[in-house]
Amino acid sequence: MWSQQSDTSYKKRVLEASEVDILFSYYDQDGQNAAVTGGEGTEELTDATSSIVLRMPMNEDDILTVDVGLSAYTSASSSNVNPLDGGLLVSPFDASSGESRKDVLVYINPSYQHSSEDRNSIWSVNGYVSSEYDYFSIGFGGSFTKLFNERNTEVTLSANVFLDKWNSQYPIELREGFFDDRISGNGTYSPIFSEFEDENRNSYSISLGFSQILSRKLQGALFMDLVSQNGLLSTPFQRVYFSDFEDFYIDDFQLADNVEQLPDSRFKIPVGGRLNYYLNDSIVLRSYYRFYWDNWGIRSHTASLEVPIKLTDKFTLYPTYRYYTQTAADYFYAKEQALSTFVHYTSDYDLSKYNAHQYGVGVRYKDIFTSARVFNFGLKAIDLRFGQYERNDGLNAFIITLGTTFVGN
């Protein structure tokens, strides 16, 4: 009798009901160091991203998550892959009206998670597929999490693989058959360009995370990633201008001497940690630090602080600050600083030496009782955030994000 009651006792589900996250973000940037135009030119870009994340309990122990979304951008910078289909005057600081000024990325990211009977072990597998005009990516991976010490200690090991392929789009003046009688300069325009033979890019990563509750008010976490990439790591449409080549123009637009040439392998190691301190019932301090190293010569430091302030039982304010600094890659050269005899070179300012500040604020509404309802779903949370990004090379950007979480019956 007692044995039968024990066998049929209730077991709490990992996820009690289906949840739906609806996310939207709008990003806007501008600057004067576009890699598409060899490190000088407009970096104006806008991007609107929307996604839906559906989490469904398959049984007491398993959760299926499906994340689908799309990102649509318009870029004055990338429009200059072909600057000749715009207005009458061609300039690296103006956008053209051609197809290269816009694109749409579509992706799907399903994952499946299983928890053990005692909830101290969690396995998961995931997949990923995305597509845009000049790039296709497919990925897969998995993770294992183990909880110890009455769940005060957590260790996670994960691995992911991405197998990507370019559909290379080269600057218009480097394409076969290009001719324009407006070219001006001394001598004959003769770039050293040749198309990339291998358009594949593969990435492999292993991640280790460790989290520990240190006291009633203090929680810490450490993490480390090992990332290896090989294949076409150059961006095919990013121009480079050499110091030992004559300059050639169409109007105010300088024609490429070549596209960037980067090594076909890269190894990255980010190491970092988090420390969260519960100050009182209204304020929590969330700190983060990461050190990054790679074999291209980049060393970077990231530090951030977020201070959630509980205004009421349902509303929380999130002021944030983030600082970032990095050294330049071994292969970075400003416009007309590289020599044509070099093996590797780029004028992409994302690989230059710079530092950046990001300021942000957010507000979160959370109602665990989901008293507000839309159709058969209860509204659990709304998150609205704003971030301002400023880089010392002149790149400035802002982002607005809106997220909502609904819970089914």
C-alpha positions as CSV (number, residue, x, y, z in Angstrom):
1,M,0.0,0.0,0.0
2,W,2.7,2.5,1.0
3,S,4.9,1.4,-1.9
4,Q,2.1,2.1,-4.4
5,Q,1.6,5.6,-3.0
6,S,5.3,6.3,-3.3
7,D,5.5,5.2,-6.9
8,T,2.6,7.5,-7.9
9,S,3.7,10.5,-5.9
10,Y,3.7,13.9,-7.7
11,K,6.9,15.0,-9.3
12,K,7.4,18.8,-10.0
13,R,7.9,19.5,-13.7
14,V,11.0,21.3,-14.8
15,L,8.7,23.7,-16.7
16,E,5.1,23.9,-15.6
17,A,3.6,25.5,-18.7
18,S,4.6,26.6,-22.1
19,E,6.3,30.0,-22.3
20,V,6.7,32.4,-25.3
21,D,9.2,35.2,-25.5
22,I,8.6,37.9,-28.1
23,L,11.7,40.0,-28.7
24,F,12.5,43.1,-30.8
25,S,15.5,45.3,-31.1
26,Y,16.5,48.4,-33.1
27,Y,20.1,49.3,-33.6
28,D,21.6,52.4,-35.2
29,Q,25.3,53.3,-35.7
30,D,27.4,55.8,-37.5
31,G,31.2,56.4,-37.9
32,Q,33.9,57.4,-40.4
33,N,36.1,54.2,-40.7
34,A,34.2,51.8,-42.8
35,A,36.2,48.6,-43.7
36,V,34.2,48.3,-46.9
37,T,36.0,51.4,-48.1
38,G,39.4,50.6,-46.8
39,G,39.1,52.2,-43.3
40,E,37.7,55.6,-44.4
41,G,34.1,56.2,-45.2
42,T,30.6,56.1,-43.7
43,E,29.7,53.4,-41.2
44,E,26.0,54.3,-41.1
45,L,23.9,51.2,-40.4
46,T,20.4,50.4,-39.0
47,D,19.2,47.0,-38.0
48,A,15.8,45.7,-36.9
49,T,15.7,42.3,-35.3
50,S,12.7,40.3,-34.2
51,S,12.5,36.8,-32.7
52,I,10.1,34.4,-31.0
53,V,11.3,31.9,-28.5
54,L,8.9,29.0,-27.6
55,R,9.6,26.8,-24.6
56,M,7.4,23.7,-24.3
57,P,7.4,21.1,-21.5
58,M,7.4,17.7,-23.3
59,N,7.0,15.8,-19.9
60,E,8.1,16.3,-16.3
61,D,11.8,16.2,-17.2
62,D,12.2,17.5,-20.8
63,I,11.9,20.9,-22.4
64,L,11.9,21.7,-26.2
65,T,12.9,25.3,-27.1
66,V,12.6,26.7,-30.6
67,D,14.0,30.2,-31.3
68,V,13.2,31.7,-34.7
69,G,13.9,35.2,-36.0
70,L,15.0,37.5,-38.6
71,S,17.3,40.6,-38.8
72,A,16.9,43.2,-41.5
73,Y,19.5,45.9,-42.0
74,T,20.2,48.8,-44.2
75,S,23.8,49.9,-44.4
76,A,25.4,52.9,-46.2
77,S,28.7,51.2,-45.6
78,S,27.9,47.9,-47.3
79,S,26.1,49.7,-50.1
80,N,29.6,50.8,-51.2
81,V,30.5,47.3,-52.3
82,N,29.1,48.8,-55.5
83,P,29.2,52.6,-55.1
84,L,28.5,53.1,-58.8
85,D,24.7,52.4,-58.7
86,G,23.9,55.5,-56.7
87,G,23.8,59.1,-57.5
88,L,25.9,61.2,-59.9
89,L,28.9,61.8,-57.6
90,V,30.6,58.7,-56.1
91,S,31.9,59.1,-52.6
92,P,32.9,56.7,-49.7
93,F,30.9,59.0,-47.3
94,D,27.6,58.6,-49.3
95,A,25.4,55.6,-49.7
96,S,24.6,54.0,-53.0
97,S,21.1,52.8,-53.9
98,G,22.1,49.2,-55.0
99,E,21.1,45.9,-53.5
100,S,24.2,45.6,-51.4
101,R,22.8,48.3,-49.0
102,K,20.3,45.9,-47.4
103,D,20.0,42.3,-46.4
104,V,17.9,40.0,-44.3
105,L,19.2,37.2,-42.0
106,V,16.8,34.5,-41.1
107,Y,17.6,31.8,-38.5
108,I,16.2,28.9,-36.4
109,N,17.8,27.6,-33.3
110,P,16.0,24.5,-31.7
111,S,17.3,22.9,-28.5
112,Y,16.2,20.0,-26.3
113,Q,16.9,19.8,-22.5
114,H,16.6,16.8,-20.2
115,S,16.8,16.9,-16.4
116,S,17.5,13.9,-14.2
117,E,15.0,12.7,-11.6
118,D,16.8,14.5,-8.8
119,R,17.2,17.6,-10.9
120,N,21.0,17.6,-10.3
121,S,22.0,16.7,-13.8
122,I,20.9,18.5,-17.0
123,W,21.7,17.5,-20.6
124,S,20.9,19.5,-23.7
125,V,21.5,19.4,-27.4
126,N,20.9,22.3,-29.9
127,G,21.0,23.1,-33.6
128,Y,21.3,26.3,-35.6
129,V,20.7,27.3,-39.2
130,S,20.9,30.8,-40.6
131,S,20.9,32.3,-44.1
132,E,21.5,35.7,-45.6
133,Y,22.5,36.9,-49.1
134,D,26.2,36.2,-48.9
135,Y,26.5,33.8,-45.9
136,F,25.0,30.5,-44.8
137,S,25.6,28.9,-41.4
138,I,24.7,25.5,-39.9
139,G,25.6,24.6,-36.3
140,F,25.1,22.0,-33.6
141,G,26.2,21.4,-30.1
142,G,25.4,20.2,-26.6
143,S,26.0,20.8,-22.9
144,F,26.0,19.0,-19.6
145,T,25.4,20.6,-16.2
146,K,25.9,19.1,-12.8
147,L,24.8,20.6,-9.5
148,F,26.5,19.7,-6.2
149,N,26.5,20.7,-2.6
150,E,22.7,21.0,-2.2
151,R,22.7,22.9,-5.5
152,N,25.0,25.6,-4.2
153,T,27.7,24.5,-6.8
154,E,27.1,24.2,-10.5
155,V,29.5,23.1,-13.3
156,T,28.7,23.2,-17.0
157,L,30.6,21.8,-19.9
158,S,29.4,22.6,-23.5
159,A,30.6,22.3,-27.0
160,N,29.5,23.8,-30.3
161,V,30.4,23.5,-34.0
162,F,29.5,25.9,-36.8
163,L,30.0,25.0,-40.5
164,D,29.6,28.2,-42.6
165,K,30.0,29.1,-46.2
166,W,30.4,32.5,-47.9
167,N,28.8,33.4,-51.2
168,S,31.6,35.9,-51.8
169,Q,30.7,39.4,-53.0
170,Y,33.7,41.4,-54.1
171,P,34.0,45.2,-54.6
172,I,32.6,46.1,-58.0
173,E,36.0,47.3,-59.4
174,L,37.6,43.9,-58.7
175,R,35.0,41.8,-60.6
176,E,35.8,40.3,-63.9
177,G,35.0,42.5,-66.9
178,F,34.8,45.7,-64.9
179,F,35.4,48.9,-67.0
180,D,34.6,52.5,-66.3
181,D,35.9,55.4,-68.5
182,R,35.7,57.8,-65.5
183,I,38.8,56.2,-63.8
184,S,41.5,58.8,-63.0
185,G,45.1,58.4,-61.7
186,N,48.7,58.0,-62.9
187,G,49.2,55.0,-65.1
188,T,46.9,52.0,-65.5
189,Y,44.6,50.8,-62.7
190,S,46.0,47.3,-61.9
191,P,45.0,45.8,-58.6
192,I,46.6,42.5,-57.3
193,F,43.3,40.9,-56.5
194,S,42.4,37.2,-57.0
195,E,39.3,35.5,-55.8
196,F,39.3,33.3,-52.7
197,E,39.5,29.6,-53.6
198,D,38.0,28.3,-50.4
199,E,34.7,29.9,-49.2
200,N,34.2,27.7,-46.1
201,R,34.6,28.9,-42.5
202,N,34.4,26.4,-39.6
203,S,34.3,27.2,-35.9
204,Y,34.7,24.9,-32.9
205,S,34.3,25.9,-29.3
206,I,34.5,24.2,-25.9
207,S,33.2,26.1,-22.8
208,L,33.6,25.4,-19.1
209,G,31.6,27.3,-16.5
210,F,31.6,27.1,-12.7
211,S,29.1,28.8,-10.4
212,Q,29.1,28.9,-6.6
213,I,26.9,30.4,-3.9
214,L,29.4,31.9,-1.5
215,S,27.1,33.2,1.1
216,R,23.5,34.3,1.6
217,K,24.3,37.5,-0.2
218,L,27.2,36.6,-2.5
219,Q,27.3,34.5,-5.7
220,G,30.3,34.0,-8.0
221,A,30.9,32.4,-11.3
222,L,34.0,31.6,-13.5
223,F,34.1,30.6,-17.2
224,M,36.6,29.9,-19.9
225,D,36.1,29.2,-23.7
226,L,38.4,27.6,-26.2
227,V,37.5,28.6,-29.8
228,S,39.2,27.5,-33.0
229,Q,38.3,28.8,-36.4
230,N,39.7,27.9,-39.9
231,G,38.8,28.6,-43.5
232,L,37.9,32.0,-45.1
233,L,38.3,34.4,-42.1
234,S,38.7,37.4,-44.4
235,T,35.6,39.4,-45.4
236,P,35.6,39.3,-49.2
237,F,34.2,42.8,-49.8
238,Q,36.5,44.8,-47.4
239,R,38.9,46.9,-49.4
240,V,42.6,47.6,-48.6
241,Y,44.7,50.5,-50.1
242,F,48.6,50.1,-50.2
243,S,51.1,52.8,-49.5
244,D,53.3,51.6,-52.5
245,F,50.5,51.7,-55.1
246,E,49.3,54.7,-57.1
247,D,45.8,55.9,-56.2
248,F,43.0,55.6,-58.7
249,Y,39.5,57.2,-58.4
250,I,36.1,57.4,-59.8
251,D,35.0,60.9,-58.7
252,D,35.8,60.9,-55.0
253,F,35.8,57.2,-54.6
254,Q,39.2,55.4,-54.4
255,L,39.4,52.0,-56.1
256,A,40.7,49.0,-54.2
257,D,44.2,47.7,-54.5
258,N,43.0,44.4,-53.0
259,V,40.6,43.0,-50.4
260,E,41.7,42.2,-46.8
261,Q,43.9,39.1,-46.5
262,L,43.8,37.4,-43.0
263,P,45.2,34.1,-41.9
264,D,43.0,31.0,-42.5
265,S,43.1,30.0,-38.8
266,R,42.5,31.7,-35.5
267,F,42.5,30.6,-31.9
268,K,40.7,32.5,-29.1
269,I,40.6,32.2,-25.3
270,P,38.2,34.3,-23.3
271,V,38.4,33.9,-19.5
272,G,36.2,35.7,-17.1
273,G,33.9,35.8,-14.1
274,R,30.8,37.3,-12.5
275,L,30.2,38.4,-8.9
276,N,26.7,39.2,-7.7
277,Y,26.0,40.8,-4.3
278,Y,22.6,41.1,-2.7
279,L,22.8,44.5,-1.0
280,N,19.3,44.7,0.4
281,D,15.7,44.0,-0.6
282,S,15.8,46.7,-3.2
283,I,19.3,46.6,-4.7
284,V,21.6,43.9,-6.2
285,L,25.1,44.6,-7.6
286,R,26.0,42.5,-10.6
287,S,29.6,42.7,-11.8
288,Y,31.3,41.1,-14.7
289,Y,34.9,40.9,-16.0
290,R,36.5,39.1,-19.1
291,F,40.0,38.9,-20.4
292,Y,40.4,37.9,-24.1
293,W,43.4,36.6,-26.0
294,D,43.9,35.4,-29.5
295,N,46.8,34.4,-31.8
296,W,46.2,37.4,-34.1
297,G,47.6,39.7,-31.4
298,I,44.4,41.0,-29.8
299,R,44.2,41.4,-26.0
300,S,41.1,42.8,-24.5
301,H,39.5,43.6,-21.2
302,T,35.8,43.9,-20.5
303,A,34.3,45.1,-17.3
304,S,30.6,45.9,-16.5
305,L,28.3,46.7,-13.6
306,E,24.6,46.4,-13.5
307,V,22.6,47.6,-10.5
308,P,18.9,46.3,-10.5
309,I,16.8,48.6,-8.3
310,K,13.5,47.2,-7.2
311,L,11.0,50.0,-7.3
312,T,7.9,48.0,-6.4
313,D,6.9,44.3,-6.3
314,K,6.5,44.4,-10.1
315,F,8.9,47.0,-11.4
316,T,12.7,47.0,-11.4
317,L,15.1,49.6,-12.9
318,Y,18.4,48.4,-14.5
319,P,21.1,51.1,-14.8
320,T,24.2,49.5,-16.5
321,Y,27.8,50.5,-17.5
322,R,30.3,48.6,-19.6
323,Y,33.9,49.4,-20.5
324,Y,35.9,47.7,-23.2
325,T,39.5,48.1,-24.4
326,Q,41.6,46.1,-26.9
327,T,45.0,46.1,-28.6
328,A,45.3,46.0,-32.4
329,A,45.6,42.8,-34.4
330,D,49.0,42.1,-35.9
331,Y,47.5,42.6,-39.3
332,F,45.7,45.9,-38.9
333,Y,46.9,48.9,-41.0
334,A,45.1,52.2,-41.4
335,K,44.4,53.4,-44.9
336,E,47.5,53.3,-47.2
337,Q,49.8,52.0,-44.4
338,A,50.1,48.4,-45.6
339,L,52.6,47.4,-48.3
340,S,51.6,45.2,-51.2
341,T,54.4,42.8,-50.2
342,F,52.8,41.9,-46.9
343,V,51.1,38.5,-46.6
344,H,48.3,39.6,-44.3
345,Y,46.6,42.9,-43.9
346,T,43.2,44.5,-43.1
347,S,41.9,48.1,-42.5
348,D,38.9,46.9,-40.4
349,Y,38.8,49.1,-37.4
350,D,37.1,46.3,-35.4
351,L,40.6,44.8,-35.4
352,S,42.3,48.1,-34.4
353,K,43.3,49.4,-31.0
354,Y,40.4,51.2,-29.3
355,N,38.4,51.5,-26.2
356,A,34.6,51.9,-25.7
357,H,32.0,52.9,-23.2
358,Q,28.4,51.7,-23.1
359,Y,25.8,53.2,-20.9
360,G,22.4,51.8,-20.5
361,V,19.1,51.7,-18.5
362,G,16.2,49.3,-18.5
363,V,12.9,48.8,-16.8
364,R,11.3,45.4,-16.1
365,Y,7.8,44.5,-15.2
366,K,7.3,41.1,-13.7
367,D,4.1,39.4,-12.5
368,I,4.5,35.8,-11.4
369,F,0.7,35.5,-11.1
370,T,0.2,36.6,-14.8
371,S,-2.9,38.6,-13.9
372,A,-2.9,40.4,-17.3
373,R,-3.8,38.0,-20.2
374,V,-3.6,38.0,-24.0
375,F,-5.9,35.2,-25.4
376,N,-5.0,32.1,-23.4
377,F,-1.5,33.4,-22.3
378,G,-0.7,35.3,-19.2
379,L,1.8,38.2,-19.3
380,K,4.7,37.3,-17.1
381,A,7.3,40.0,-17.9
382,I,8.0,43.0,-20.0
383,D,11.6,44.2,-20.5
384,L,12.5,47.6,-22.1
385,R,16.1,48.6,-22.4
386,F,18.2,51.4,-24.0
387,G,22.0,51.4,-24.5
388,Q,24.4,54.0,-25.8
389,Y,27.7,52.9,-27.3
390,E,30.7,55.2,-27.8
391,R,34.1,54.2,-29.3
392,N,37.2,56.5,-29.2
393,D,37.6,56.0,-33.0
394,G,34.4,57.9,-33.7
395,L,31.9,55.0,-33.9
396,N,28.7,55.7,-32.0
397,A,25.6,53.6,-31.7
398,F,22.5,53.1,-29.7
399,I,20.2,50.1,-29.3
400,I,16.6,49.7,-28.0
401,T,15.3,46.3,-27.0
402,L,11.8,45.2,-26.0
403,G,11.1,41.7,-24.7
404,T,7.9,40.1,-23.4
405,T,7.3,36.7,-21.8
406,F,3.9,35.0,-21.9
407,V,2.9,31.8,-20.0
408,G,0.3,29.4,-21.3
409,N,-2.4,27.8,-19.1
